[in-house]
Amino acid sequence: MSTTSSPLPREVADGYVDGLLELDPLLGTYLGAPGSARSLPDFSPAGADARAALARTTLAGLTEAEALPGAQNDAERRCARLLRERLTAELAVHEADEHLRAVSNLNSPAHAVREAFTLMPSETAEDYADIAARLRAVPAALDGYRASLTEGLARDLPAGPRQVETVIGQFTEWVGDGGSASWFAGLVADGPQEQRAELEAAAAEATAAFVELRDWFKDTYAPAVAGAADTVGRERYALWTRLWNGTDLDLDEAYAYGWSEFHRLHAEMVAEAGKILPDASPWEVLRHLDEHGQAIEGVDEVRAWLQGLMDEAIEALDGTHFELAERVKRVESRIAPPGGAAAPYYTAPSEDFSRPGRTWLPTMGKTRFPLFDLVSTWYHEGVPGHHLQLAQWAHVAENLSRYQATVGMVSANAEGWALYAERLMDELGFLTDPERRLGYLDAQMMRANRVIVDIGMHLRLEIPAESPFHPGERWTPELAREFFGMHSGRPSDFVDSELIRYLGMPGQAIGYKLGERAWLTGRAAARAAHGDAFDAKAWHMAALSLGSLGLDDLVEEISAL
C-alpha cells in the first residue's frame, strides 16, 4: 500500500489489528482469522494494560505516518482520523479503570466468552477439537476477569448492584441449575461419538468455572457493592458517550432532542393506532396486537419467517436502492441461545464470508411471536440494516483498511444506519400495513425514550415541566423503568432487561437516534448539493463503502458524496 519504507496510516491501522489479534483470540473468531480458535484473552489487569500499551504504541506510529507525503489522500486521511479518535477514546476509558468494574447483562468478558462459541464452526472433528480446547481455556479466562473485578473492589470501583444481580441470574441459567443441562453441555451434545468423552469433560470444566464465578459474585462481589450507585454521573458518562458515539456530545442538547422526538412520534402513533382501534391509546393498541394481532406460532417457524423476510427485502432492494454483491446477499436467521439479554442482535460475517452475517432472536421462552414488532426490527438487524452495512464493509475491505472494516466500528454509526434503514423502509412503502407501521413507530419511540432515560438517569437531569410524566422531578432508575414501560409496546421482561442494559452500558443506547440523525443530516446535505441529480442508490452504496466513522466525521464525509 505504501511506496515508502515507513508505513502510511492504513498500514499502521492494520498493524494494530495484527497486534490486537495476538492479544485477543475472540477477535480472531469474529474475523474468522486462523489460529485463534483454541484460546481466550487475558481478562486480568495485566491483559488490559497490554492492550492499552498496544494502543499507545500505535498512536505514536500514527503520528509519524501522518507526516509522510502519501498520508494526505482521502483514504489515508479518513483511516487516520478514525484510528486516532478510536484509540484515544478507548485509552480514556481504560485510564479511568472502567475495565475493573466491567459487569453488564450484555457486554462483559463473561458474555464475550460464551458468545464466541456461538460463532465457532461445528461441522468437523477438527472443529470440535477446537471447541474442546477453548472450553478448557474458560477457567483461566474467568480467573482473569475475577482478578480485574477484585482489583476494582480494592480501588473502590464497584459495578452497579442491578448489573450484579442480573448476571448472577444469567450465569445460573447458563450452568443449568434447577435441573436443566448446562449450556456448555448442550453446545457439545452433537459432537462426534469418538470425541464425546473429551467434549463432555471440557464442557464440565467450563460449566464449573462459571459456577465458581457465579458463586463468587453471589457470596463476595454482591455484598461488597451493595449500596453502590447504579448510575455513573456526568464525568464517566462523557467518557462512555465518546467511546460509543465517536463524538463529544452536547448531552443537554441531545436530551432535549430526545424529548422533541418523543412528542413527534407520539402524535404519529396516536394517528396510526386509530386505524386499528379507534379511541384507544397507542399502548392499548399495542397490547391488543400482542394478543390478537398477526403472529407466528413456533420457534422454528419464526426463524424461517424471518429468513424469508430478509430474502424478500434483498430481492426488492437490490438493483433499485442498492447494488449488492452476491456474497453480501447471504444472511442467516438464527435463534439466540438462552440466558442473554432480551433484545435481538446481529453478528457480522467473517472476513472471508465463510461464516455469513446472522441475525439472532432471543425467544425468552415464548413460542408465539407477534409480527408488529418483528418486521421493523429485522429491517434493522438484517436487511437493509446491520447486515448490509457490515457485510458491505467486509466486501470492500481491500479498499479500506482491515481496521476500518472491522475493529474500528463506531456503535452509533452502525446503530444509526440500522435505525435509518427502518425509516428508509417506511419511506419506500414497505410499512403500509397499520400493525407493522405502528410497530415501526413503537421501535422509533423506544429509541427516543432511550435518549431521554439513558442521559436523564445517568446525569440525574430534571424532567421537563411540559412532560406528561413526573414534570419537575429528577430521573432515577425507578422512574426510568416506569416511563419506559408506559411508553413501549414491549413486554415487561424486555423492559426490565433494557433498563439493566442502559445502566451497564452508559451512553450506548443513545447512539441509535443520534446516529440516525447524523445519517439523515448527511443525506439531506448531499441531496441539497446535487438537487434533482441526487442518486439515492449511488449515495447509499458510496456511504456504505466508507467503512467506520465517528459521528463527527460521518456527517462531514457523507454530506460530500
C-alpha positions as CSV (number, residue, x, y, z in Angstrom):
1,M,0.0,0.0,0.0
2,S,2.9,2.4,0.7
3,T,5.7,3.4,-1.7
4,T,8.0,4.4,1.2
5,S,9.9,2.4,3.8
6,S,7.7,3.8,6.5
7,P,4.1,2.7,7.0
8,L,1.2,5.0,6.0
9,P,-1.8,5.3,8.2
10,R,-3.7,2.4,6.8
11,E,-0.7,0.1,7.3
12,V,-0.4,1.4,10.9
13,A,-4.1,0.6,11.4
14,D,-3.7,-2.9,10.1
15,G,-0.6,-3.4,12.2
16,Y,-2.7,-2.6,15.2
17,V,-5.3,-5.2,14.2
18,D,-2.4,-7.8,13.9
19,G,-1.2,-6.9,17.3
20,L,-4.7,-7.0,18.8
21,L,-5.3,-10.4,17.3
22,E,-2.3,-11.7,19.3
23,L,-3.8,-10.4,22.5
24,D,-7.5,-11.2,21.8
25,P,-8.3,-14.6,20.3
26,L,-12.0,-13.7,20.4
27,L,-11.4,-11.1,17.8
28,G,-9.9,-13.8,15.7
29,T,-13.1,-15.8,16.0
30,Y,-15.2,-12.8,14.9
31,L,-13.0,-12.1,11.9
32,G,-12.5,-15.8,11.0
33,A,-8.7,-15.5,11.4
34,P,-6.9,-18.8,11.5
35,G,-5.1,-19.9,14.7
36,S,-7.3,-18.2,17.2
37,A,-10.0,-20.8,17.9
38,R,-8.4,-22.7,20.8
39,S,-7.7,-19.9,23.3
40,L,-9.2,-16.9,25.1
41,P,-8.0,-13.5,26.1
42,D,-6.3,-12.5,29.3
43,F,-9.0,-10.5,31.1
44,S,-6.8,-9.7,34.1
45,P,-5.5,-6.2,34.8
46,A,-2.3,-7.2,33.0
47,G,-4.2,-8.1,29.9
48,A,-6.0,-4.8,29.8
49,D,-2.7,-3.0,30.3
50,A,-1.2,-4.9,27.4
51,R,-4.0,-3.8,25.1
52,A,-3.5,-0.2,26.3
53,A,0.2,-0.3,25.6
54,L,-0.5,-1.5,22.1
55,A,-2.9,1.4,21.6
56,R,-0.2,3.9,22.8
57,T,2.5,2.5,20.6
58,T,0.1,2.6,17.6
59,L,-0.8,6.2,18.2
60,A,2.9,7.1,18.3
61,G,3.4,5.3,15.0
62,L,0.3,7.0,13.5
63,T,1.8,10.5,14.3
64,E,4.8,9.6,12.3
65,A,2.7,8.1,9.5
66,E,0.5,11.2,9.2
67,A,3.6,13.3,8.4
68,L,4.5,11.3,5.3
69,P,3.8,12.8,1.9
70,G,1.4,10.0,0.9
71,A,-0.8,10.3,4.0
72,Q,-2.8,13.3,2.7
73,N,-5.1,11.4,0.2
74,D,-8.7,10.8,1.3
75,A,-8.3,7.1,2.0
76,E,-5.3,7.6,4.3
77,R,-6.7,10.7,5.9
78,R,-10.0,9.0,6.7
79,C,-8.4,6.0,8.2
80,A,-6.0,8.1,10.3
81,R,-8.8,10.2,11.8
82,L,-10.8,7.1,12.7
83,L,-7.8,5.3,14.3
84,R,-6.8,8.3,16.3
85,E,-10.3,9.0,17.5
86,R,-11.0,5.4,18.5
87,L,-7.7,4.7,20.3
88,T,-7.9,8.0,22.2
89,A,-11.4,7.2,23.3
90,E,-10.5,3.7,24.3
91,L,-7.5,4.8,26.3
92,A,-9.5,7.4,28.1
93,V,-11.9,4.6,29.3
94,H,-9.0,2.4,30.2
95,E,-7.2,5.1,32.2
96,A,-10.4,5.6,34.1
97,D,-10.1,1.9,35.2
98,E,-13.6,1.1,33.8
99,H,-12.3,-2.4,33.0
100,L,-12.0,-3.0,36.7
101,R,-15.8,-2.9,37.1
102,A,-17.0,-4.4,33.8
103,V,-20.3,-6.0,34.8
104,S,-23.1,-5.9,32.3
105,N,-26.1,-8.1,31.3
106,L,-24.8,-7.9,27.7
107,N,-21.3,-6.6,27.4
108,S,-18.8,-8.2,29.7
109,P,-15.8,-10.6,29.4
110,A,-18.1,-13.4,30.6
111,H,-20.6,-12.7,27.9
112,A,-17.9,-12.4,25.2
113,V,-16.6,-15.8,26.2
114,R,-19.9,-17.5,25.8
115,E,-20.9,-15.7,22.6
116,A,-17.7,-16.7,20.9
117,F,-18.8,-20.4,21.0
118,T,-21.9,-19.5,19.0
119,L,-19.7,-18.3,16.2
120,M,-17.4,-21.2,16.0
121,P,-17.9,-23.8,13.3
122,S,-19.1,-27.2,14.4
123,E,-19.0,-29.4,11.3
124,T,-15.9,-31.5,11.6
125,A,-13.9,-33.4,14.2
126,E,-11.3,-30.6,14.0
127,D,-13.9,-28.0,14.7
128,Y,-15.0,-29.9,17.8
129,A,-11.3,-30.3,18.9
130,D,-11.1,-26.5,18.7
131,I,-14.3,-26.2,20.8
132,A,-12.9,-28.6,23.4
133,A,-9.6,-26.7,23.7
134,R,-11.4,-23.4,24.1
135,L,-13.8,-24.8,26.7
136,R,-10.7,-25.8,28.7
137,A,-9.4,-22.3,28.5
138,V,-12.6,-20.9,30.1
139,P,-11.4,-21.3,33.8
140,A,-8.2,-19.2,33.2
141,A,-10.1,-16.5,31.3
142,L,-12.7,-16.2,34.1
143,D,-10.0,-16.1,36.7
144,G,-8.5,-13.1,34.9
145,Y,-11.9,-11.4,34.8
146,R,-12.4,-12.1,38.5
147,A,-8.9,-10.6,39.2
148,S,-9.9,-7.4,37.5
149,L,-13.1,-7.1,39.5
150,T,-11.2,-7.8,42.7
151,E,-8.7,-5.1,41.9
152,G,-11.7,-2.8,41.2
153,L,-13.1,-3.5,44.7
154,A,-9.7,-2.8,46.2
155,R,-9.7,0.6,44.4
156,D,-13.3,1.4,45.4
157,L,-14.5,1.0,41.8
158,P,-17.7,-1.0,42.2
159,A,-20.1,-2.1,39.4
160,G,-23.8,-1.4,39.8
161,P,-25.7,-3.7,42.1
162,R,-28.5,-4.2,39.5
163,Q,-25.9,-5.5,37.0
164,V,-24.5,-7.9,39.5
165,E,-27.9,-9.3,40.4
166,T,-28.8,-9.8,36.8
167,V,-25.6,-11.6,35.8
168,I,-25.9,-13.9,38.7
169,G,-29.3,-15.0,37.3
170,Q,-27.8,-15.3,33.8
171,F,-24.9,-17.4,35.0
172,T,-27.4,-19.6,36.9
173,E,-29.3,-20.2,33.6
174,W,-26.1,-20.9,31.7
175,V,-24.9,-23.5,34.1
176,G,-28.2,-25.3,34.3
177,D,-29.0,-25.0,37.9
178,G,-32.6,-26.2,38.5
179,G,-32.4,-29.5,36.7
180,S,-31.6,-28.5,33.1
181,A,-28.3,-29.3,31.4
182,S,-25.7,-26.6,31.2
183,W,-25.5,-24.5,28.1
184,F,-22.0,-25.8,27.5
185,A,-23.1,-29.4,27.7
186,G,-25.7,-28.6,25.1
187,L,-23.0,-27.0,22.9
188,V,-21.1,-30.3,22.5
189,A,-24.1,-32.7,22.6
190,D,-23.9,-33.2,18.8
191,G,-20.2,-33.7,18.6
192,P,-18.6,-36.9,17.1
193,Q,-19.0,-40.0,19.2
194,E,-15.3,-40.7,19.3
195,Q,-14.7,-37.3,20.9
196,R,-17.7,-37.4,23.2
197,A,-15.7,-38.1,26.4
198,E,-13.2,-35.2,25.7
199,L,-16.0,-32.8,24.8
200,E,-18.1,-33.6,27.9
201,A,-15.1,-33.3,30.2
202,A,-14.2,-29.9,28.6
203,A,-17.8,-28.7,28.9
204,A,-17.9,-29.7,32.5
205,E,-14.8,-27.7,33.2
206,A,-16.3,-24.6,31.6
207,T,-19.5,-25.1,33.5
208,A,-17.7,-25.5,36.8
209,A,-15.8,-22.3,36.1
210,F,-19.0,-20.4,35.5
211,V,-20.5,-21.9,38.7
212,E,-17.4,-20.7,40.6
213,L,-17.7,-17.3,39.1
214,R,-21.5,-17.1,39.8
215,D,-20.9,-18.2,43.5
216,W,-18.1,-15.6,43.9
217,F,-20.4,-12.9,42.5
218,K,-23.2,-14.0,44.9
219,D,-21.1,-14.5,48.0
220,T,-18.3,-11.9,47.7
221,Y,-18.9,-9.3,45.0
222,A,-22.6,-8.6,45.5
223,P,-22.2,-7.9,49.2
224,A,-19.2,-5.7,48.5
225,V,-21.1,-3.5,46.0
226,A,-24.4,-3.3,47.9
227,G,-25.3,0.3,48.2
228,A,-23.2,1.4,45.2
229,A,-24.8,3.6,42.6
230,D,-26.3,2.0,39.5
231,T,-25.8,5.3,37.5
232,V,-22.4,6.7,36.5
233,G,-22.6,10.6,36.7
234,R,-21.7,13.1,34.1
235,E,-17.9,12.6,34.1
236,R,-17.9,8.9,33.5
237,Y,-20.9,9.2,31.1
238,A,-18.9,11.6,28.9
239,L,-16.1,9.1,28.6
240,W,-18.5,6.3,27.6
241,T,-20.5,8.5,25.1
242,R,-17.3,9.4,23.3
243,L,-16.4,5.7,23.0
244,W,-19.9,4.6,21.8
245,N,-20.6,7.6,19.5
246,G,-17.3,8.9,18.2
247,T,-18.0,12.5,19.2
248,D,-18.1,14.7,22.3
249,L,-21.8,15.3,22.6
250,D,-23.7,18.2,24.0
251,L,-25.6,16.0,26.4
252,D,-28.2,18.6,27.3
253,E,-29.0,19.3,23.6
254,A,-29.2,15.5,23.0
255,Y,-31.6,15.1,25.9
256,A,-33.8,17.9,24.5
257,Y,-33.7,16.3,21.1
258,G,-34.9,13.0,22.6
259,W,-37.9,14.8,24.1
260,S,-38.7,16.5,20.8
261,E,-38.7,13.1,19.1
262,F,-40.9,11.7,21.8
263,H,-43.6,14.3,21.1
264,R,-43.3,14.0,17.3
265,L,-43.6,10.2,17.4
266,H,-46.4,10.2,20.0
267,A,-48.5,12.2,17.6
268,E,-47.8,9.8,14.7
269,M,-48.5,6.8,16.9
270,V,-51.9,8.2,18.0
271,A,-52.9,8.6,14.3
272,E,-51.7,5.1,13.3
273,A,-53.3,3.4,16.4
274,G,-56.6,5.0,15.5
275,K,-56.6,3.0,12.2
276,I,-56.7,-0.2,14.3
277,L,-58.7,0.6,17.4
278,P,-60.4,4.0,17.2
279,D,-60.3,5.9,20.5
280,A,-57.7,3.6,22.0
281,S,-54.2,4.9,23.0
282,P,-51.2,3.6,21.1
283,W,-50.1,1.5,24.1
284,E,-53.6,-0.1,24.4
285,V,-53.5,-1.0,20.7
286,L,-50.0,-2.5,21.1
287,R,-51.2,-4.6,24.0
288,H,-54.2,-5.7,21.8
289,L,-51.8,-6.6,19.0
290,D,-49.6,-8.6,21.3
291,E,-52.6,-10.9,22.0
292,H,-54.7,-10.6,18.9
293,G,-52.6,-9.3,16.1
294,Q,-50.8,-11.1,13.3
295,A,-48.4,-13.6,14.8
296,I,-46.2,-16.6,14.0
297,E,-46.6,-19.8,16.1
298,G,-43.5,-21.8,16.8
299,V,-39.8,-21.2,17.3
300,D,-38.7,-22.9,14.1
301,E,-41.5,-21.3,12.2
302,V,-40.5,-17.7,13.3
303,R,-36.9,-18.4,12.4
304,A,-37.9,-19.4,8.9
305,W,-40.3,-16.5,8.6
306,L,-37.6,-14.0,9.5
307,Q,-35.3,-15.6,7.0
308,G,-37.9,-15.2,4.3
309,L,-38.4,-11.5,5.3
310,M,-34.7,-10.8,4.8
311,D,-34.6,-12.7,1.5
312,E,-37.6,-10.7,0.2
313,A,-36.0,-7.5,1.2
314,I,-32.8,-8.3,-0.6
315,E,-34.8,-9.2,-3.7
316,A,-36.8,-6.0,-3.6
317,L,-33.9,-3.6,-2.8
318,D,-31.1,-5.0,-4.9
319,G,-30.8,-3.1,-8.2
320,T,-33.3,-0.5,-7.1
321,H,-32.0,1.2,-4.0
322,F,-28.7,-0.7,-3.5
323,E,-26.2,-2.6,-5.7
324,L,-25.3,-5.8,-3.7
325,A,-22.5,-8.2,-4.3
326,E,-23.6,-11.9,-4.3
327,R,-21.8,-12.7,-1.0
328,V,-23.4,-9.7,0.7
329,K,-26.8,-11.2,-0.1
330,R,-26.2,-14.2,2.1
331,V,-27.6,-13.7,5.7
332,E,-28.9,-16.3,8.1
333,S,-31.7,-16.1,10.7
334,R,-30.8,-17.8,14.0
335,I,-32.4,-18.3,17.4
336,A,-30.3,-16.8,20.2
337,P,-29.0,-19.1,23.0
338,P,-31.0,-18.7,26.2
339,G,-29.8,-16.7,29.2
340,G,-28.8,-13.4,27.4
341,A,-30.5,-10.0,27.1
342,A,-33.9,-9.8,25.6
343,A,-33.1,-7.7,22.5
344,P,-32.4,-9.2,19.1
345,Y,-28.9,-8.7,17.7
346,Y,-26.7,-9.3,14.7
347,T,-23.2,-10.8,14.2
348,A,-21.2,-9.8,11.2
349,P,-19.7,-12.2,8.6
350,S,-16.2,-13.4,8.9
351,E,-13.7,-11.5,6.7
352,D,-13.8,-14.2,4.0
353,F,-17.6,-14.7,4.3
354,S,-17.1,-18.4,5.2
355,R,-19.4,-17.5,8.1
356,P,-22.3,-15.4,6.9
357,G,-23.8,-12.5,8.8
358,R,-26.5,-13.7,11.2
359,T,-29.5,-12.2,13.0
360,W,-30.4,-13.6,16.4
361,L,-33.8,-13.7,18.0
362,P,-34.0,-14.3,21.8
363,T,-37.2,-16.2,22.4
364,M,-37.3,-15.6,26.2
365,G,-39.2,-18.9,26.5
366,K,-42.0,-17.8,24.2
367,T,-43.5,-19.8,21.3
368,R,-45.8,-17.1,19.8
369,F,-44.3,-14.1,18.1
370,P,-46.4,-11.1,17.2
371,L,-45.3,-9.6,13.9
372,F,-45.9,-5.9,14.7
373,D,-42.6,-5.5,16.4
374,L,-40.6,-8.0,14.4
375,V,-40.8,-6.6,10.9
376,S,-39.1,-3.3,11.5
377,T,-36.7,-4.9,13.9
378,W,-35.5,-7.3,11.2
379,Y,-35.1,-4.4,8.8
380,H,-32.8,-3.0,11.5
381,E,-30.9,-6.2,12.4
382,G,-30.8,-7.7,8.9
383,V,-31.6,-6.0,5.6
384,P,-31.2,-3.2,4.9
385,G,-29.8,-2.6,8.4
386,H,-26.8,-4.0,10.1
387,H,-26.2,-6.8,7.6
388,L,-26.0,-4.6,4.5
389,Q,-23.6,-2.1,6.2
390,L,-21.3,-4.5,8.0
391,A,-21.2,-7.0,5.1
392,Q,-20.5,-4.2,2.7
393,W,-17.6,-3.1,4.8
394,A,-16.2,-6.6,4.6
395,H,-16.8,-6.7,0.9
396,V,-14.8,-3.5,0.2
397,A,-12.2,-4.1,2.9
398,E,-9.4,-4.2,0.4
399,N,-10.2,-0.6,-0.5
400,L,-10.2,0.5,3.2
401,S,-8.0,-0.9,5.9
402,R,-8.8,-4.0,7.9
403,Y,-9.3,-1.8,10.9
404,Q,-11.9,0.4,9.2
405,A,-13.9,-2.6,8.1
406,T,-13.9,-4.4,11.5
407,V,-12.3,-3.4,14.8
408,G,-12.8,0.3,14.3
409,M,-16.6,0.1,14.2
410,V,-18.3,3.0,16.0
411,S,-21.5,1.8,17.6
412,A,-23.5,5.0,16.9
413,N,-22.6,4.8,13.2
414,A,-23.8,1.2,12.8
415,E,-26.9,1.6,15.1
416,G,-27.7,4.9,13.4
417,W,-27.5,3.3,10.0
418,A,-29.8,0.5,11.1
419,L,-32.4,2.9,12.5
420,Y,-32.1,4.9,9.3
421,A,-32.7,1.6,7.5
422,E,-36.0,1.2,9.3
423,R,-37.1,4.7,8.4
424,L,-36.0,4.1,4.8
425,M,-38.2,1.0,4.5
426,D,-41.1,3.2,5.8
427,E,-40.2,5.9,3.2
428,L,-40.2,3.2,0.4
429,G,-43.6,1.9,1.3
430,F,-42.8,-1.4,3.0
431,L,-44.7,-0.5,6.1
432,T,-48.2,0.4,4.9
433,D,-49.9,-2.2,7.0
434,P,-51.2,-0.4,10.1
435,E,-50.0,-3.1,12.5
436,R,-46.5,-3.1,11.1
437,R,-46.3,0.6,10.8
438,L,-47.4,1.1,14.4
439,G,-44.7,-1.4,15.4
440,Y,-42.2,0.6,13.4
441,L,-43.2,3.8,15.2
442,D,-43.0,2.0,18.5
443,A,-39.5,1.0,17.7
444,Q,-38.6,4.6,16.8
445,M,-40.3,5.7,20.1
446,M,-38.2,3.2,22.0
447,R,-35.0,4.8,20.6
448,A,-36.2,8.3,21.5
449,N,-37.0,7.0,25.0
450,R,-33.5,5.6,25.2
451,V,-32.1,9.1,24.7
452,I,-34.3,10.5,27.4
453,V,-33.9,7.9,30.1
454,D,-30.2,7.0,29.4
455,I,-29.0,10.6,29.7
456,G,-31.6,11.5,32.2
457,M,-30.9,8.9,34.8
458,H,-27.1,8.8,34.5
459,L,-26.9,12.6,34.8
460,R,-29.9,12.9,37.1
461,L,-31.5,15.5,34.9
462,E,-34.8,17.2,35.6
463,I,-37.9,16.0,33.7
464,P,-39.2,19.0,31.7
465,A,-42.2,20.9,33.0
466,E,-44.2,20.2,29.8
467,S,-43.6,16.4,30.2
468,P,-46.7,14.2,30.7
469,F,-44.6,12.2,33.2
470,H,-43.5,13.5,36.6
471,P,-42.7,17.0,35.5
472,G,-40.0,18.8,37.5
473,E,-38.7,15.6,39.2
474,R,-35.2,14.3,38.6
475,W,-34.6,11.0,36.9
476,T,-33.9,7.8,38.8
477,P,-33.7,4.2,37.5
478,E,-37.1,3.6,39.1
479,L,-38.7,6.5,37.2
480,A,-36.9,5.4,34.0
481,R,-38.4,1.9,34.3
482,E,-41.8,3.3,34.9
483,F,-41.6,5.8,32.0
484,F,-40.2,3.2,29.6
485,G,-42.8,0.7,30.5
486,M,-45.6,3.3,30.0
487,H,-44.4,4.3,26.5
488,S,-43.4,1.0,25.0
489,G,-45.2,-1.9,23.4
490,R,-42.6,-4.3,24.7
491,P,-43.4,-6.9,27.4
492,S,-42.3,-6.2,30.9
493,D,-39.3,-8.7,30.9
494,F,-38.0,-6.9,27.8
495,V,-38.3,-3.5,29.5
496,D,-36.5,-4.8,32.6
497,S,-33.7,-6.2,30.5
498,E,-33.4,-2.9,28.6
499,L,-33.1,-0.8,31.8
500,I,-30.3,-3.1,33.1
501,R,-28.6,-2.8,29.7
502,Y,-28.7,1.1,29.8
503,L,-27.3,1.1,33.4
504,G,-24.5,-1.3,32.4
505,M,-23.6,0.3,29.0
506,P,-23.9,4.0,29.7
507,G,-24.1,6.1,26.5
508,Q,-24.5,3.2,24.1
509,A,-28.3,3.3,23.8
510,I,-28.4,6.9,22.7
511,G,-26.4,6.2,19.6
512,Y,-29.4,4.8,17.7
513,K,-31.4,8.0,17.5
514,L,-28.4,10.3,17.4
515,G,-26.7,8.2,14.8
516,E,-29.9,8.2,12.7
517,R,-29.9,12.0,12.9
518,A,-26.3,12.0,11.6
519,W,-27.3,9.8,8.6
520,L,-30.3,12.0,7.9
521,T,-28.3,15.2,8.1
522,G,-25.7,13.8,5.7
523,R,-28.3,12.6,3.2
524,A,-30.1,16.0,3.3
525,A,-26.9,17.9,2.7
526,A,-25.9,15.6,-0.2
527,R,-29.4,15.9,-1.7
528,A,-29.3,19.7,-1.4
529,A,-25.9,19.8,-3.1
530,H,-27.0,17.7,-6.0
531,G,-30.5,18.8,-6.4
532,D,-32.5,16.8,-9.0
533,A,-29.4,14.9,-9.9
534,F,-29.2,13.3,-6.4
535,D,-29.0,9.5,-6.9
536,A,-30.1,7.8,-3.7
537,K,-28.8,4.4,-4.7
538,A,-25.4,5.7,-5.6
539,W,-25.3,7.7,-2.4
540,H,-26.2,4.7,-0.3
541,M,-23.5,2.5,-1.8
542,A,-20.9,5.2,-1.5
543,A,-21.8,5.9,2.1
544,L,-21.8,2.2,3.0
545,S,-18.4,1.7,1.4
546,L,-16.6,4.3,3.6
547,G,-16.0,2.0,6.5
548,S,-16.4,3.0,10.1
549,L,-16.6,6.7,11.1
550,G,-17.4,8.6,14.3
551,L,-20.5,10.8,14.1
552,D,-18.5,14.0,13.6
553,D,-16.6,12.5,10.6
554,L,-19.7,10.7,9.3
555,V,-21.7,13.8,8.7
556,E,-18.8,15.5,7.0
557,E,-18.0,12.6,4.7
558,I,-21.5,11.6,3.6
559,S,-22.6,15.2,3.1
560,A,-19.9,15.5,0.5
561,L,-20.8,12.4,-1.5
